Amino acid sequence: MSPEELHAIELLRRVPYGRVATSMRALPFLALARHIVVNGEVILRMHAGFGYHQACNGSVVAYGADNFNSGEPRLWSVQFTGTAQVVEPATVERELFGPGPHVVDGSVFDPVYMRIEPQFVTVHTLAGNLDRQYQHAL
């Protein structure tokens, strides 16, 4: 792995959630996913009830995560693409995810897992005087 890829993987370890993007029935979508990093690969846990994993399985997807709401003075965003494969993780990998939610959009959480080997990795950072106060004009 390149130094940038190693840096991106290390940053992903710092946050638990990100967003996976692909297309479903020719329309793009983003879905929330819990992730862990194991041996340079990213394993996602999603709710099977949405069926998003079916659109992702065997397809090239994009995955991104960031620390935008962390309060840290230096913000970062990691994005990568890779082919997603539905997998049955080992027990030790499942334990790394921790407990899942009980309910997702009113349905009992039904976990499904996908493994992605990151390719085409990018990391973006913002530093300096970052205005964190959001104001809404009425």
N, C-alpha and C positions, 0 to 999 in steps of 0.2 A: 504494500500500500504506500502511496505517496504521503509526504508529510501533511498535505492538506486533508487527505482522506483520513489519516490517523487523528488529526485535530478535530475533524467533523464528528468522528465516532466518539471521541472523548466528550465533546459538547453534548451529544445525544444522551450520554449516560447521566447528564445533570438534570434532565427533565423527564417526566414520565409519559407525557402525551404529545402527539403531533397530529398531522393530517395527511391522509393518503388521497391521492388524486388519480383518477383515470376516467374512462368514459363508460357509460352504460346506455345501451340502446342509442348510440351515436350522440349522447349528450354528456358533457363533462360533469363530474361531481367531486366533492370533497367530503371525506368522512373522518370523524374523530377516531383515533386508535391509540391504545396503550402500547408502548414499545419497551423492549429490552434489547441490549446489545450482547451477543454471544459470539466469540471468535470472529469478530469483524463483520458479522452479519446482524441484521436487524430482524427481530421477530415481533410481529404485531398481534395484538389481541383485539378483536372487534366483536360486535354483536351480530350473530349469524342471522337474526330475524330480519335484518334489512336486505340480505342477499347481496351486499356489496362485494363480499369475498368471491362470489361467483364471477363477477365482472373482472375482478383483479387476477384471479387464478390463471397463471400461464401468460399473463399480459405484462407489458412494461407499464410500471406505475411510477408516479412521483411521490416522494414522501418528504415532508418538511416539519421541522420543530423549531421552537425559539424560546427565548427567556424574556419575552417582552413584558410580562406582568410580574417579573421577579423582584423588581426594586433595585436590581444591580445597576451600577453606574455605566457599565459597558454592556450594550445589548448585542445579541448575536442571533443569526438565523442560519440554519443548516437545511439544504435541500439536496436531494439526490434522486436519481432514477435507477431502476433495476427491475428485473423480472420477479414477480410475486408468485409464490407457490404455497398453496394450502398445505399445512403440515400438522402433524400431531407431535407437539413438543415433548421432550423428555420430562420426567417428574421434576427434576431439579430446575429446568427452565420454567415450568409452570409456577413453581414456588417463587421464582424471581419476580413474577408479575404481582404477587400479593393478591389480596382478595379483590374480586371484581364488584361492580355495582350489583345491587339486588334487582333493580328494575330499570329498563331503558324504554322511554316513551310509553310507559304503561304496561310493557310486557316483561316477563321474567327474562333476565339476562342469560343468553345462550352463547357462550364464547366460541369463537372460531379463531384459528391461528394461521398466520402467513409468514413465510420467511422471505427476506429480500437481501440479496447481496448488493450493496451499494455500488453504483457506477455513476460516472459523470457528477461528481460531488462538488458542491459549492458552499462556501461559508461567507456570510456577509456580517460585518460588525458596524455598530454605531457607537461613537464615544464623544464625550464633550458635554456641552450644555444641552441636555435633552429635556424638553418641556414635557413633563408628565401630567400636567393639569389639563384636563379636557373641559372646555367651556362650550356651552351650547347657547347660541343666541335665540331668543324667542321672538 
